[in-house]
C-alpha cells in the first residue's frame, strides 16, 4: 500500500470509529411500541420570548400531571443561539428529544437523518385534525419530519392612525398593486416630513418578499428537486423596487433600515410608528399593536390580482420535530401529540405560536381570542392562497442571510439590482449543491 | 560501615523521597493534564483531521483530501474577510499601542490619585470584548445614539455608524483602541524599570523632553513594546465577540465587519460545514504564525536589550 493511501486509510478508520461510536449510542426504543411505565426524562427545546416560556412551562406541568412517570426538561433560547446550540448538540449526539423546528432548517436536519419520521409514531401521535396542505409543509418525500404548530400568512400591516392623521384613505386591498403601494407610500412620506415614511423596506430579514413576487408571476424560488429556479428578472425587479423605495424617500435611508432590521420587532418602523406600511406575518398583529400602541390593520399583499396566481400561502410558524436518536421516541411522540391536540394545552398556548394549524383546536380556542388574534385568524380563514412553496432545501438554510447581504449591497449602491440578482441565484444554488 | 557507604545510603533515601514527592506532584497535576489532553490537544488534533473531511455535524465525516484547503484560495467571501481582518489588525493595533504608551507616559509622572486613573483606563480592557460593551457600542453609534446627539449639538448631521458599510469597521477599530488598558499597564511597569539616573544625566546635559523620550525611553522600552505588539496582533486576529454582537452574527452590513473568525464560525455552525471551518482554523494559525515570525525577525533591527 502506498504511504499516502495508508495514511488516508488510517484517517478514515479513525473517523469511522468516532462515527460508529456516535451511532452506537443512538439506538433507542421503537417509536411504534407501547408507552413505558418506567421513569423517563425527555428534553424539549424551543426558541422564543418570555411569554412563550411561561405558557410552555405550564403545558409541560399539565402533561407531567397526566403522565406521572415522564419528566420533561425544557430548554429555551433566543433564535440565534438556538440554532448554534442545536447544531452543536447534534454533533455531540446529545440532541433534545423534542425540538421546535423551523421551515428554513427542517430539510437540512431531516435530509441528514437527524429527525424521526413521525409516521412511524402514528400510534401515539394523531394528525387527523390537521389540514392536508398544512401537514404537507412538514413532509419530505412522504416522510413527516415535522408537525406544523401554527400557521401564518404574509400581510401588509397598515397604521390606520397615521393614514387618518394625514387624511390619506386606506387603499382597497382586494385589487391594489405594488405600484399603488409605492404611490400611497410617497404621499405618506411627503406628509410625514422626514419623520414618518410610507413603507418599511421589505426584504431585509427574509426571502418572503422575493418569494411572493415570484409566486405572483407563477414562478418559485426552488423547484421540487430543490434546484434554484428563480428567474433573474424577478429578482432584479425586486431589488429595483427596494432601491427605488430608498432613493425616493418612500422608505427610510438605508442605514436606518439596516439598523432597524437587526434591532427586533419592538424597534421596527411599524412598532415605532415611523412607517405606515410594513410586510409582516398576520400573527404578529397582536405583538405589533401592543408595541406601537396604534390601530393596525391587516391588508392583503399588493399585486395579488394582477399576477398569475396569489403569492400568499400558509406558512407553518414552526414545527414539532423528534430527534431520530431519541431513546424514547414513543413518549416523545405522545408529548408532541399532547402539544398539538390537547384542548387544555391549547387554551394555555392560544396563538402564541401562531394560529393553530390543528383545525379542531383552532375552533376550540376561538372564544378566548383577543380582538387582534381574531383578526389574524380571520385573515387566515378568508384570504385566498395558493399551494405552499417547496420547503427550503437542504443546504439553503442560509438563504435569508445571503438575501440580506445582497439587499445591503444594493441599498448602499455597492452593486446593481441586476448584478445582485445574478449573484444571489448563483450563490444559493452553490449552497444547495455543496450540501449534497 | 564506611563514611562513603553512609553517604550512599543517605543519597539513596533522598532519591526515594524525591521520587515520592514527584509522584504526589504528578497526581496533583493529573487533572490539569487530563484537561489539556481532552479539552485542548484532543480537539486541536481532531480539527486537523476534520480539515480533510466533509463533515456536517450529523452524518459521519467523509474524507475529501485537500479540497477544503484548495477552497481557501477561491473563496471570494473569505478573501473579503481577510481584507477586513488585516485592515482591522493593521490599523487598530498601532493606534491602540500609541494610546497605551501615551497614557502610560502621562500616568508615570507621579500624578495624585494615580491608582484611580490607572483603574479607570484599565477598566475598558476588562470589559472591552464582552457582549455588554458591544451592545452598548451599538447604542452609542446608532442612528439615535450618543455620538450623533453630540454631533447634532454642533450642527453636524450624523449617520448610522454601525449600519453603514463605509463606517461599520471603523467603529469596531475605535472599540478596540479604547481597550488599550492592558498594554498600558505593561508599559507602566516597563517605564518604572528604567533607571532614573539616565534621565538625571540627560537632564544635566540639557536634553529636551523629546530627545529624552527618543533616546532613553523608547530604546529601553522597546522589549516591552515588542511584547505588546506581538500579543496585541495575535489578539486582534482572533477578535470575534465585538463583530458578532454588533452585526447580530452576520458580519454585515455588506460583509463589512466580517472578521475571519466570524466567517469561520458561520461556516461551521451556520452552514454545517465543520470540515471547511477546521481548515480555516488551521489556515488562521498559519497566518498568525507568519505574522509572529515576521515580528521576531524584524525585532532584531529595533528591539534593544539593555543587558
HADDOCK unambig.tbl for C-alpha pairs under 7 A between the chains (distance, minus, plus):
assign (segid A and resid 12 and name CA) (segid B and resid 63 and name CA) 6.61 0.50 0.50
assign (segid A and resid 15 and name CA) (segid B and resid 61 and name CA) 6.53 0.50 0.50
assign (segid A and resid 16 and name CA) (segid B and resid 60 and name CA) 6.82 0.50 0.50
assign (segid A and resid 19 and name CA) (segid B and resid 60 and name CA) 5.08 0.50 0.50
assign (segid A and resid 84 and name CA) (segid B and resid 269 and name CA) 5.73 0.50 0.50
assign (segid A and resid 87 and name CA) (segid B and resid 57 and name CA) 6.98 0.50 0.50
assign (segid A and resid 87 and name CA) (segid B and resid 269 and name CA) 6.41 0.50 0.50
assign (segid A and resid 90 and name CA) (segid B and resid 57 and name CA) 6.72 0.50 0.50
assign (segid A and resid 90 and name CA) (segid B and resid 58 and name CA) 6.19 0.50 0.50
assign (segid A and resid 91 and name CA) (segid B and resid 57 and name CA) 4.51 0.50 0.50
assign (segid A and resid 91 and name CA) (segid B and resid 58 and name CA) 5.52 0.50 0.50
assign (segid A and resid 112 and name CA) (segid B and resid 58 and name CA) 6.38 0.50 0.50
assign (segid A and resid 112 and name CA) (segid B and resid 59 and name CA) 6.27 0.50 0.50
assign (segid A and resid 114 and name CA) (segid B and resid 58 and name CA) 6.79 0.50 0.50
assign (segid A and resid 255 and name CA) (segid B and resid 160 and name CA) 5.26 0.50 0.50
assign (segid A and resid 255 and name CA) (segid B and resid 163 and name CA) 5.00 0.50 0.50
assign (segid A and resid 255 and name CA) (segid B and resid 164 and name CA) 5.28 0.50 0.50
assign (segid A and resid 256 and name CA) (segid B and resid 143 and name CA) 6.78 0.50 0.50
assign (segid A and resid 256 and name CA) (segid B and resid 160 and name CA) 6.43 0.50 0.50
assign (segid A and resid 258 and name CA) (segid B and resid 163 and name CA) 5.75 0.50 0.50
assign (segid A and resid 259 and name CA) (segid B and resid 163 and name CA) 5.33 0.50 0.50
assign (segid A and resid 262 and name CA) (segid B and resid 248 and name CA) 6.66 0.50 0.50
assign (segid A and resid 398 and name CA) (segid B and resid 271 and name CA) 6.88 0.50 0.50
assign (segid A and resid 405 and name CA) (segid B and resid 252 and name CA) 6.93 0.50 0.50
assign (segid A and resid 405 and name CA) (segid B and resid 253 and name CA) 6.74 0.50 0.50
assign (segid A and resid 405 and name CA) (segid B and resid 254 and name CA) 5.09 0.50 0.50
assign (segid A and resid 408 and name CA) (segid B and resid 253 and name CA) 6.13 0.50 0.50
assign (segid A and resid 408 and name CA) (segid B and resid 254 and name CA) 5.51 0.50 0.50
assign (segid A and resid 409 and name CA) (segid B and resid 254 and name CA) 5.57 0.50 0.50
